[in-house]
Amino acid sequence: MRALLQGVAAFLISTGGAATAQPSTAAADMAADGPATGLADSAALRATVFGTGTEDRADLPETVPVREIEVDIRGNRPVPEVFWFNRRLTVWFSDQGRPAPLAVVVAGTGGDGNTEKIGVLRAALYGAGYHVLTVPSPTFPQFITAASSTGVAGDLWQDGHDLHRALVQIRAALPGDPAITDMHLVGYSLGGANAAVVKAVDAREGGLGVHRVVMVNPPVSLFSSIGRLDRLFAQTIGSGDAGVERLYRQLYAELANRYVAWNAVQVDEQFLLRAAAGVLQTDAEFSAAIALTFRLALANIFFAGDLYAGTGVVVDPDDPPEVGDPMEATFRALRSKTFADYFDQVFAPYYMARRPGITREELVRQNTLRVIGPTLADDGDYYVQTNSDDLILDAGELAWLRSTLGPRIRVYDHGGHLGNIGERAQIQEMLAMLAGRYGEAGR
């Protein structure tokens, strides 16, 4: 399997099959707990889980030619043997076969470059005449091992520099020497913030010539957003392992059925949310499923970061895992780890040791779009699409985005987090943004 997420998911399925409790169809235990208060309303939760309804989807090409490419990225750290399968970075390229602008799509937290959401954006962009290059998140396990210079993902600026360096090399390695007339970036969720930083880095260092950026449902403060996700997890699942085990067992049958029926399916957040949609029914259950998808992504980030940083939380730095070693105990240890744990136990110790004098508070402040606020306000080539009920934003952050971007932001009334990707209006307005036509009349 290419990602630890797939290993974790397969492990959950195997342990669920061995459990004595039978998987439920209604998840009655969490239904009694009620919804997660103060985090999201029912419509936002359902939009996040179910996505765009058939009747609202944009008319997109049914098929898009796409080529999988593996690239050796120079400048990354040595790859531990346990990550032998991730030595090269996999990206996907769709060539128009004629001169055209290039649109690069950056995945969200823990996502690779070929998720279902990326497939929707690829079809929209290719149908509009763009070459399309889709790349994984800097928090995806393969990117961490094949392209990261630190191995400790989640620092907005470090990840942005790593992604910029990787894109320079990927563009030079594109097969067929495609004629590229311009270059734009689209990123969703954390990938939106990553894309914004890549453009800022490119303005200083060059190498790509990034023109426009569209951020879809980006966070403002990375640590504010992950704090909300930790609270969502704690309110709906609980901080102990028992709540985690309960949700895994509830989802087991649907996960197993889909895993077997789809055969070598891409185990991404949409796969897990679709499984949840087939089993769960209440706001509390949907909140728990959303929290779980982020927590599984965290497991990958935590494992790799702990291994590279040598912090010894779940990986013994004196006895790191080797190919073929059993990983069940590690997976179980990772299940209860929070984003706050990652920050406190891996991220902060690593970066504070390498940035003399920096405090934890300064690390938090550095990992926010506010750091490039003046650039976002003054450069007319940055755009944002988000939702008024996005789970990862609070009211103050949404207000800051509105005031900073002005007519270059589109805030939809509903959609939760990424729940309206693929809607007609979202696709039409994203394409208008990339063409520099959005907001001409003001909004």
C-alpha positions as CSV (number, residue, x, y, z in Angstrom):
1,M,0.0,0.0,0.0
2,R,1.3,3.5,-0.8
3,A,0.1,5.2,2.3
4,L,0.0,4.5,6.0
5,L,-3.6,5.5,5.9
6,Q,-4.4,2.5,3.8
7,G,-2.5,0.3,6.3
8,V,-4.4,1.9,9.1
9,A,-7.7,1.4,7.3
10,A,-6.9,-2.2,6.5
11,F,-5.9,-2.7,10.1
12,L,-9.2,-1.3,11.3
13,I,-11.1,-3.6,9.0
14,S,-9.2,-6.6,10.2
15,T,-9.6,-5.8,13.9
16,G,-13.3,-5.0,13.3
17,G,-13.8,-8.5,11.9
18,A,-12.3,-10.0,15.0
19,A,-14.4,-8.0,17.4
20,T,-17.2,-9.8,19.3
21,A,-19.6,-6.9,19.1
22,Q,-21.7,-6.8,16.0
23,P,-21.5,-3.7,13.8
24,S,-24.7,-1.6,14.2
25,T,-26.7,0.0,11.4
26,A,-27.9,3.0,13.5
27,A,-25.0,3.7,15.8
28,A,-27.4,4.1,18.8
29,D,-24.7,4.7,21.4
30,M,-23.6,8.1,19.9
31,A,-27.2,9.1,19.0
32,A,-27.8,9.4,22.7
33,D,-25.0,11.9,23.1
34,G,-26.5,14.5,20.8
35,P,-24.7,16.7,18.3
36,A,-21.4,18.4,18.8
37,T,-22.4,21.8,20.2
38,G,-20.9,25.0,18.9
39,L,-19.0,23.4,16.0
40,A,-21.4,22.9,13.0
41,D,-25.0,22.8,12.2
42,S,-26.8,19.8,10.8
43,A,-26.8,21.1,7.2
44,A,-23.0,21.7,7.3
45,L,-22.3,18.2,8.7
46,R,-24.5,16.5,6.0
47,A,-22.9,18.6,3.2
48,T,-19.5,17.6,4.4
49,V,-20.4,13.9,4.5
50,F,-22.6,13.6,1.4
51,G,-21.1,16.2,-0.9
52,T,-22.8,17.7,-3.9
53,G,-26.2,16.2,-4.8
54,T,-26.6,14.9,-8.3
55,E,-29.1,17.6,-9.3
56,D,-26.6,20.4,-8.4
57,R,-23.5,18.9,-10.0
58,A,-21.7,20.8,-12.8
59,D,-21.7,19.2,-16.3
60,L,-18.2,17.8,-16.5
61,P,-16.3,15.6,-19.0
62,E,-17.0,11.9,-18.3
63,T,-13.4,11.0,-19.1
64,V,-10.2,12.9,-18.9
65,P,-6.8,11.5,-20.2
66,V,-4.5,11.3,-17.3
67,R,-1.0,9.9,-16.9
68,E,0.6,8.8,-13.7
69,I,4.2,10.0,-13.3
70,E,6.8,9.2,-10.7
71,V,9.5,11.8,-10.0
72,D,12.7,11.6,-8.0
73,I,12.7,14.8,-6.0
74,R,16.1,16.2,-5.1
75,G,16.6,17.8,-1.7
76,N,14.5,15.5,0.4
77,R,15.8,13.7,3.5
78,P,17.1,10.1,3.2
79,V,14.1,7.7,3.1
80,P,13.9,5.1,6.0
81,E,13.7,1.5,4.8
82,V,10.2,1.2,6.3
83,F,9.1,3.7,3.6
84,W,10.8,1.8,0.7
85,F,7.6,2.1,-1.4
86,N,7.6,5.9,-1.1
87,R,11.0,6.9,-2.5
88,R,9.5,8.6,-5.6
89,L,6.7,11.2,-5.7
90,T,3.6,10.2,-7.7
91,V,1.7,12.9,-9.5
92,W,-0.9,12.9,-12.3
93,F,-0.8,14.9,-15.5
94,S,-3.5,15.6,-18.1
95,D,-2.1,17.1,-21.3
96,Q,-4.2,19.1,-23.7
97,G,-1.9,18.2,-26.6
98,R,-1.6,21.8,-27.6
99,P,-0.3,25.1,-26.0
100,A,-2.4,25.8,-22.9
101,P,-2.2,27.2,-19.4
102,L,-1.3,24.7,-16.6
103,A,-3.5,24.4,-13.5
104,V,-1.9,22.6,-10.6
105,V,-4.3,21.1,-8.0
106,V,-3.0,20.6,-4.4
107,A,-4.8,18.1,-2.2
108,G,-6.0,18.8,1.3
109,T,-4.8,17.4,4.6
110,G,-3.3,13.9,4.2
111,G,-4.6,13.6,0.6
112,D,-2.8,12.2,-2.4
113,G,-2.9,13.6,-5.9
114,N,-5.7,11.4,-7.2
115,T,-8.6,11.7,-4.7
116,E,-12.2,11.8,-5.7
117,K,-12.3,15.6,-5.1
118,I,-9.2,16.1,-7.2
119,G,-10.9,14.0,-10.0
120,V,-13.8,16.5,-10.0
121,L,-11.5,19.5,-10.2
122,R,-9.3,17.8,-12.8
123,A,-12.4,17.2,-15.0
124,A,-13.5,20.8,-14.6
125,L,-10.1,22.3,-15.4
126,Y,-9.4,20.0,-18.3
127,G,-12.8,20.7,-19.8
128,A,-12.0,24.4,-19.6
129,G,-8.8,23.9,-21.6
130,Y,-6.1,23.6,-19.0
131,H,-3.3,21.2,-18.8
132,V,-3.9,19.7,-15.3
133,L,-1.2,18.6,-12.8
134,T,-2.5,17.1,-9.6
135,V,-0.2,16.7,-6.6
136,P,-0.4,15.3,-3.1
137,S,-0.6,17.4,0.1
138,P,2.7,18.0,1.8
139,T,1.1,16.1,4.6
140,F,0.6,13.0,2.5
141,P,2.9,10.1,3.6
142,Q,4.5,9.8,0.2
143,F,5.2,13.5,-0.1
144,I,6.7,13.5,3.4
145,T,9.2,10.7,2.5
146,A,9.8,11.6,-1.1
147,A,9.8,15.4,-1.1
148,S,10.0,16.9,2.4
149,S,13.3,18.3,3.5
150,T,12.3,17.8,7.2
151,G,9.9,14.8,7.4
152,V,8.0,16.8,10.0
153,A,4.9,18.0,8.1
154,G,2.5,20.8,9.0
155,D,4.6,23.9,9.0
156,L,3.0,26.2,6.5
157,W,6.2,27.9,5.3
158,Q,8.4,24.8,5.3
159,D,5.8,22.8,3.5
160,G,5.3,25.6,1.0
161,H,9.0,25.7,0.3
162,D,9.1,22.0,-0.1
163,L,6.1,22.0,-2.5
164,H,7.6,24.8,-4.5
165,R,10.9,22.9,-4.9
166,A,9.0,19.8,-5.9
167,L,6.8,21.6,-8.4
168,V,9.9,23.1,-10.1
169,Q,11.3,19.6,-10.6
170,I,8.0,18.1,-11.6
171,R,7.3,20.7,-14.2
172,A,10.8,20.0,-15.7
173,A,10.0,16.3,-15.8
174,L,6.6,16.4,-17.5
175,P,6.5,14.0,-20.4
176,G,6.3,15.3,-23.9
177,D,7.6,18.8,-23.1
178,P,4.0,20.3,-23.1
179,A,3.7,23.9,-24.2
180,I,2.6,25.8,-21.1
181,T,1.4,29.3,-21.6
182,D,0.6,30.3,-18.0
183,M,0.5,28.6,-14.6
184,H,-2.1,28.7,-11.9
185,L,-2.7,26.9,-8.6
186,V,-5.9,25.5,-7.1
187,G,-5.8,24.0,-3.6
188,Y,-8.6,22.7,-1.3
189,S,-8.6,22.7,2.5
190,L,-5.0,22.8,3.7
191,G,-3.9,22.6,0.1
192,G,-5.4,26.0,-0.4
193,A,-3.1,27.6,2.2
194,N,-0.2,25.6,0.7
195,A,-1.0,27.0,-2.7
196,A,-1.1,30.5,-1.4
197,V,2.4,30.1,0.2
198,V,3.8,28.5,-2.9
199,K,2.8,31.6,-4.9
200,A,4.4,33.8,-2.2
201,V,7.6,31.7,-2.3
202,D,7.6,31.9,-6.1
203,A,7.4,35.7,-6.1
204,R,10.7,35.7,-4.1
205,E,12.6,32.8,-5.6
206,G,11.1,32.3,-9.1
207,G,11.2,29.0,-11.0
208,L,7.5,28.6,-11.7
209,G,5.9,31.9,-12.7
210,V,2.7,31.2,-10.7
211,H,0.0,33.6,-11.8
212,R,-3.3,33.0,-10.0
213,V,-4.3,31.0,-7.0
214,V,-7.7,29.8,-6.0
215,M,-8.1,28.6,-2.4
216,V,-11.1,26.4,-1.8
217,N,-12.2,26.2,1.9
218,P,-8.7,27.1,3.2
219,P,-7.9,27.4,6.9
220,V,-6.8,30.8,8.2
221,S,-4.9,29.5,11.3
222,L,-3.7,25.9,11.0
223,F,-3.7,25.5,14.7
224,S,-7.1,27.1,15.3
225,S,-8.6,24.7,12.7
226,I,-7.0,21.6,14.2
227,G,-8.1,22.7,17.6
228,R,-11.7,22.7,16.3
229,L,-11.2,19.2,14.9
230,D,-9.8,17.9,18.2
231,R,-12.8,19.3,20.0
232,L,-15.1,17.8,17.4
233,F,-13.5,14.4,18.0
234,A,-13.6,14.7,21.8
235,Q,-17.2,15.8,21.9
236,T,-18.5,13.0,19.6
237,I,-16.1,10.1,20.1
238,G,-14.4,10.9,23.4
239,S,-10.8,11.2,24.4
240,G,-10.4,7.5,25.5
241,D,-9.8,4.5,23.3
242,A,-13.2,3.0,24.0
243,G,-15.0,5.7,22.0
244,V,-12.7,5.2,19.1
245,E,-13.2,1.5,19.2
246,R,-16.9,1.9,19.3
247,L,-17.0,4.1,16.1
248,Y,-14.6,1.7,14.3
249,R,-17.0,-1.2,15.0
250,Q,-20.0,0.8,13.9
251,L,-18.3,1.5,10.6
252,Y,-16.6,-1.9,10.1
253,A,-19.2,-3.7,8.0
254,E,-19.6,-0.8,5.6
255,L,-15.9,-0.3,5.3
256,A,-15.2,-3.9,4.7
257,N,-18.0,-4.3,2.1
258,R,-16.8,-1.3,0.2
259,Y,-13.1,-2.2,0.5
260,V,-13.8,-5.7,-1.0
261,A,-16.4,-4.6,-3.6
262,W,-14.2,-1.8,-5.0
263,N,-11.0,-3.9,-5.0
264,A,-7.8,-1.9,-4.3
265,V,-9.9,1.2,-3.8
266,Q,-8.2,4.5,-3.0
267,V,-8.7,4.8,0.7
268,D,-9.2,8.5,1.1
269,E,-11.4,10.7,3.1
270,Q,-14.3,10.4,0.6
271,F,-14.2,6.6,0.9
272,L,-14.5,6.8,4.6
273,L,-17.3,9.5,4.5
274,R,-19.3,7.4,2.0
275,A,-19.0,4.4,4.3
276,A,-20.2,6.6,7.1
277,A,-23.1,7.9,5.0
278,G,-24.3,4.3,4.5
279,V,-24.4,3.5,8.2
280,L,-24.7,6.6,10.4
281,Q,-27.7,8.8,10.8
282,T,-27.4,11.5,13.5
283,D,-25.5,14.8,13.7
284,A,-23.3,13.3,16.4
285,E,-22.5,10.4,14.2
286,F,-21.7,12.5,11.2
287,S,-19.5,14.8,13.3
288,A,-17.7,11.7,14.6
289,A,-17.1,10.4,11.0
290,I,-15.7,13.7,9.9
291,A,-13.4,13.9,12.9
292,L,-12.3,10.4,12.2
293,T,-11.2,11.1,8.7
294,F,-8.9,13.9,9.9
295,R,-7.7,11.7,12.8
296,L,-6.6,9.0,10.3
297,A,-4.7,11.6,8.3
298,L,-3.1,12.7,11.5
299,A,-1.9,9.1,12.2
300,N,0.2,9.2,9.0
301,I,1.7,12.7,9.8
302,F,2.4,11.7,13.4
303,F,4.1,8.4,12.6
304,A,6.4,9.9,9.9
305,G,7.1,13.0,11.9
306,D,8.0,11.1,15.0
307,L,10.3,8.8,13.0
308,Y,12.1,11.6,11.2
309,A,12.3,13.9,14.3
310,G,13.4,11.1,16.6
311,T,11.1,12.3,19.3
312,G,10.3,8.8,20.5
313,V,6.6,9.2,21.0
314,V,5.4,6.1,19.1
315,V,8.6,5.2,17.4
316,D,11.7,4.2,19.3
317,P,14.5,6.3,17.7
318,D,17.0,3.6,18.8
319,D,15.0,0.8,17.3
320,P,13.0,2.2,14.3
321,P,10.6,-0.2,12.5
322,E,11.9,-2.2,9.6
323,V,10.2,-3.7,6.6
324,G,8.0,-6.6,7.7
325,D,7.8,-5.6,11.4
326,P,4.3,-5.9,12.9
327,M,2.7,-2.5,13.2
328,E,-0.5,-3.2,15.1
329,A,0.7,-1.8,18.4
330,T,1.9,1.4,16.7
331,F,-1.5,1.8,14.9
332,R,-3.3,1.4,18.2
333,A,-1.1,4.0,19.9
334,L,-1.7,6.4,17.1
335,R,-5.5,6.1,17.3
336,S,-5.8,8.2,20.4
337,K,-3.3,10.9,19.4
338,T,-4.7,14.3,18.9
339,F,-3.5,17.2,16.7
340,A,-2.5,19.0,20.0
341,D,-0.4,15.9,20.8
342,Y,1.4,16.2,17.5
343,F,2.1,19.8,18.1
344,D,3.3,19.4,21.6
345,Q,5.2,16.1,21.3
346,V,6.7,16.2,17.8
347,F,6.1,19.4,15.8
348,A,7.1,22.1,18.4
349,P,10.1,20.2,19.8
350,Y,11.5,19.7,16.3
351,Y,11.1,23.2,15.0
352,M,12.0,25.0,18.3
353,A,15.3,23.0,18.3
354,R,16.0,24.3,14.7
355,R,14.8,27.9,15.1
356,P,16.7,29.2,18.1
357,G,14.7,31.6,20.2
358,I,11.3,30.8,18.8
359,T,8.5,30.2,21.2
360,R,5.5,27.9,20.9
361,E,3.2,30.9,20.6
362,E,5.3,32.2,17.7
363,L,5.1,28.9,16.0
364,V,1.4,29.1,16.1
365,R,1.4,32.7,14.8
366,Q,3.7,31.7,11.9
367,N,1.2,29.0,10.7
368,T,-1.5,31.3,9.6
369,L,-2.5,33.0,6.4
370,R,-2.4,36.3,8.3
371,V,1.4,36.2,7.8
372,I,0.8,36.9,4.1
373,G,-2.2,39.1,4.8
374,P,-0.8,42.2,3.1
375,T,0.1,40.1,0.0
376,L,-3.4,38.6,-0.1
377,A,-5.0,42.0,0.2
378,D,-2.8,43.8,-2.4
379,D,-2.2,41.0,-5.0
380,G,-5.3,40.7,-7.2
381,D,-4.4,37.2,-8.3
382,Y,-5.4,35.5,-5.0
383,Y,-9.0,34.2,-4.7
384,V,-11.0,32.3,-2.1
385,Q,-14.1,30.1,-2.2
386,T,-15.5,29.1,1.1
387,N,-18.7,28.5,3.0
388,S,-20.3,30.4,5.8
389,D,-20.8,27.2,7.7
390,D,-17.3,25.7,7.1
391,L,-16.3,23.5,10.0
392,I,-12.7,24.7,10.1
393,L,-13.3,28.4,10.3
394,D,-14.7,30.6,13.1
395,A,-16.7,33.8,12.6
396,G,-13.6,36.0,13.1
397,E,-11.5,34.1,10.6
398,L,-14.3,34.3,8.0
399,A,-14.6,38.0,8.6
400,W,-10.8,38.4,8.2
401,L,-11.0,36.6,4.8
402,R,-13.8,38.8,3.7
403,S,-12.0,42.0,4.6
404,T,-8.7,40.9,3.2
405,L,-9.9,39.5,-0.1
406,G,-12.8,41.9,-0.7
407,P,-14.3,41.2,-4.1
408,R,-12.0,38.2,-4.7
409,I,-13.8,36.0,-2.2
410,R,-17.0,34.0,-2.7
411,V,-18.7,32.8,0.5
412,Y,-21.5,30.3,-0.2
413,D,-24.4,30.1,2.3
414,H,-24.0,26.4,2.8
415,G,-21.6,23.6,2.1
416,G,-19.8,22.7,5.3
417,H,-16.2,21.8,4.6
418,L,-15.6,21.0,0.9
419,G,-19.2,19.8,0.6
420,N,-20.0,21.9,-2.5
421,I,-16.9,21.0,-4.6
422,G,-18.4,20.1,-8.0
423,E,-21.5,22.2,-7.7
424,R,-22.3,24.2,-10.9
425,A,-21.8,27.6,-9.2
426,Q,-18.6,26.5,-7.5
427,I,-17.1,25.2,-10.7
428,Q,-18.2,28.2,-12.8
429,E,-16.8,30.7,-10.3
430,M,-13.6,28.9,-9.8
431,L,-13.0,29.0,-13.5
432,A,-13.9,32.7,-13.6
433,M,-11.3,33.3,-10.8
434,L,-8.6,31.4,-12.7
435,A,-9.4,33.5,-15.8
436,G,-9.2,36.7,-13.8
437,R,-12.8,37.6,-14.5
438,Y,-14.4,37.1,-11.1
439,G,-15.3,40.1,-9.0
440,E,-15.0,42.6,-11.8
441,A,-18.4,44.1,-10.9
442,G,-17.7,43.7,-7.1
443,R,-19.3,41.4,-4.7
